[in-house]
């Protein structure tokens, strides 16, 4: 190999990492950004210093404390998901269409992240009178869900306010086994803030969820140096 070629290769080795870093952090800054935070927010009286300037803190909407019951009959509370990223959806077992499609897509994600200590999946029924733990367990067996995917039930007095006031989605019992509910998959960060809504029947939206879930994991790892596996 000629001396000139060796010099060119050495130059590439030295320059390329810096070029890639510049491309990603400067030129590509709009390609990688923090996810939005959904819901109402309040400007707090406290401040933080940003580049020498006092900037008011923002109080974001968060999920309230809750307690539900899993398909195994075990109590599951908001504390169960402490320091976890949660992928959530609402459903009911008697649904004959959309729920099955959404859960087929969630199943793929749950398997992909089954060994990730930061990520949990929670599917909450809007038909808790019918969907008792035994019914949920039979339903869940269709998917043979990994341990990080729970199917949850509880009282309507807990589930409906949690959906509307916590996850900010519809949940209404119209009677006669008919329900109005959001077929969205919802991404929640470890601080219980809403970071994304996705159409659970859309391959494009589910791909976006996968990508944004990775962004959220990266954010958490950067902030805490938390081991994933």
C-alpha positions in Angstrom: 0.0 0.0 0.0 1.4 3.4 -1.0 2.2 6.1 1.6 -0.5 8.3 0.0 -3.2 5.7 0.6 -2.1 5.2 4.2 -2.3 8.9 4.8 -5.9 9.0 3.2 -7.1 6.1 5.3 -5.7 7.6 8.5 -7.3 11.0 7.7 -10.7 9.3 7.2 -10.4 7.4 10.5 -9.6 10.7 12.3 -12.2 12.9 10.5 -15.2 10.6 10.0 -16.3 10.3 13.7 -16.3 14.0 14.0 -18.2 14.4 10.8 -20.8 11.9 11.8 -21.2 13.6 15.2 -21.6 17.0 13.6 -24.1 15.6 11.1 -26.2 14.1 13.9 -26.0 16.9 16.4 -26.0 20.0 14.2 -27.0 19.2 10.6 -29.4 16.4 11.7 -30.7 18.1 14.9 -34.3 18.0 13.6 -34.1 14.2 13.0 -33.5 13.3 16.7 -35.4 15.3 19.3 -37.1 14.8 22.6 -40.7 13.6 22.3 -43.6 15.9 23.0 -45.4 15.9 26.3 -49.2 15.8 25.9 -51.9 17.2 28.1 -52.4 20.4 30.0 -49.5 22.1 31.7 -49.0 24.8 34.3 -46.1 27.3 34.6 -44.8 26.9 38.1 -43.5 29.6 40.5 -40.1 27.9 40.7 -37.4 28.5 38.2 -34.3 26.7 36.8 -31.2 28.2 35.4 -30.6 27.7 31.6 -27.5 29.3 30.1 -27.4 31.8 32.9 -31.1 32.7 32.6 -33.9 31.9 35.0 -36.6 29.9 33.2 -39.9 29.0 34.9 -40.4 25.3 35.6 -43.3 23.6 33.9 -45.7 21.2 35.6 -46.9 18.7 33.1 -50.0 16.5 33.2 -49.3 13.1 34.8 -51.3 9.9 35.4 -53.0 9.7 38.8 -52.3 6.9 41.2 -54.4 3.8 40.5 -54.9 0.2 41.5 -56.2 -2.4 39.1 -56.2 -6.2 38.9 -54.2 -8.4 36.5 -55.3 -11.5 34.6 -53.8 -13.5 37.4 -55.9 -11.8 40.0 -53.0 -9.8 41.4 -53.2 -6.2 42.4 -51.4 -3.9 40.0 -50.9 -0.3 41.0 -49.1 2.7 39.5 -46.3 1.8 41.9 -45.9 -1.5 40.0 -44.8 0.6 37.0 -42.4 2.8 39.0 -39.5 3.9 36.8 -41.0 2.0 33.9 -42.0 3.2 30.4 -45.5 1.9 29.8 -47.2 1.1 26.5 -50.9 1.1 27.1 -54.2 0.5 25.3 -57.9 0.1 26.1 -59.9 -2.8 24.9 -62.6 -5.3 25.7 -62.5 -9.1 25.1 -65.9 -9.2 23.4 -64.6 -7.0 20.6 -64.6 -8.8 17.3 -62.3 -6.6 15.2 -60.1 -3.7 16.2 -58.9 -5.0 19.5 -57.5 -8.2 18.1 -55.7 -6.2 15.4 -54.2 -3.8 17.9 -53.1 -6.6 20.2 -51.5 -8.5 17.4 -49.3 -5.5 16.8 -48.7 -4.9 20.5 -47.7 -8.6 20.8 -44.8 -8.1 18.4 -43.6 -5.1 20.4 -44.0 -6.9 23.7 -41.9 -9.8 22.4 -39.2 -7.4 21.1 -38.9 -5.7 24.5 -39.5 -8.7 26.7 -36.0 -8.6 28.2 -35.9 -4.8 28.6 -36.2 -3.9 32.3 -37.4 -0.4 31.4 -40.5 -1.2 29.4 -43.9 -2.6 30.4 -47.1 -3.1 28.5 -50.6 -2.7 30.0 -53.9 -3.4 28.3 -56.9 -2.1 30.3 -60.4 -3.4 29.7 -63.3 -1.0 29.4 -65.7 -3.8 30.1 -64.7 -4.8 33.7 -68.1 -6.3 34.6 -67.6 -9.0 32.0 -63.8 -9.0 31.8 -63.0 -10.4 35.2 -59.5 -11.9 35.7 -60.4 -15.4 34.5 -61.8 -14.0 31.3 -58.8 -11.8 30.8 -56.5 -14.8 31.4 -58.3 -16.8 28.7 -58.1 -13.9 26.3 -54.4 -13.3 27.0 -53.6 -17.0 26.2 -54.3 -16.2 22.6 -51.1 -14.2 22.6 -49.1 -16.1 25.1 -47.9 -12.7 26.4 -44.4 -12.2 27.9 -44.2 -11.3 31.6 -43.9 -7.6 30.7 -47.5 -7.5 29.2 -50.4 -7.3 31.7 -54.1 -7.4 31.0 -55.9 -5.3 33.6 -59.4 -5.0 35.0 -61.1 -3.2 38.0 -64.1 -1.1 38.8 -65.7 1.2 36.3 -65.4 4.0 38.9 -61.6 3.6 38.6 -61.1 2.7 34.9 -63.3 5.3 33.2 -61.9 8.3 35.1 -58.4 6.9 34.6 -59.0 6.8 30.9 -60.6 10.2 30.6 -58.7 12.2 33.2 -55.4 10.3 33.2 -54.7 9.0 29.7 -57.0 11.7 28.2 -59.0 9.2 26.0 -62.6 8.3 25.7 -64.2 5.4 27.6 -68.0 5.1 27.6 -70.3 2.2 28.3 -73.3 2.6 25.9 -75.0 -0.4 27.3 -75.9 -3.8 25.7 -72.2 -4.7 25.4 -71.4 -1.6 23.3 -68.5 0.7 24.2 -67.0 3.9 22.9 -63.3 3.9 23.6 -60.1 5.1 22.0 -58.3 2.5 19.9 -55.0 4.4 20.5 -51.9 3.0 21.9 -50.4 5.4 24.4 -46.8 5.9 25.4 -46.1 6.9 29.0 -42.7 7.8 30.4 -41.3 6.9 33.8 -42.6 10.2 35.2 -46.1 9.1 34.2 -46.3 11.7 31.5 -48.0 11.1 28.1 -45.4 11.1 25.3 -47.3 9.8 22.3 -50.6 8.5 20.8 -50.6 5.9 18.0 -53.2 4.2 15.8 -52.8 0.6 16.9 -54.1 -0.7 13.6 -51.6 1.3 11.5 -48.3 -0.4 10.6 -46.8 3.1 10.1 -47.9 4.3 13.5 -46.7 1.2 15.2 -43.3 1.6 13.5 -43.3 5.1 14.8 -44.1 3.9 18.3 -41.2 1.5 18.1 -38.8 4.3 17.1 -40.1 6.7 19.7 -40.0 4.1 22.4 -36.3 3.7 21.6 -35.9 7.5 21.9 -37.6 7.4 25.3 -35.3 4.5 26.5 -32.3 6.5 25.3 -33.5 9.6 27.3 -33.9 7.5 30.4 -30.5 5.8 30.0 -28.8 9.1 29.4 -30.4 10.6 32.5 -29.8 7.7 34.9 -27.2 5.3 33.4 -29.7 2.5 34.0 -28.9 -1.0 32.8 -31.4 -2.3 30.3 -30.8 -6.0 30.3 
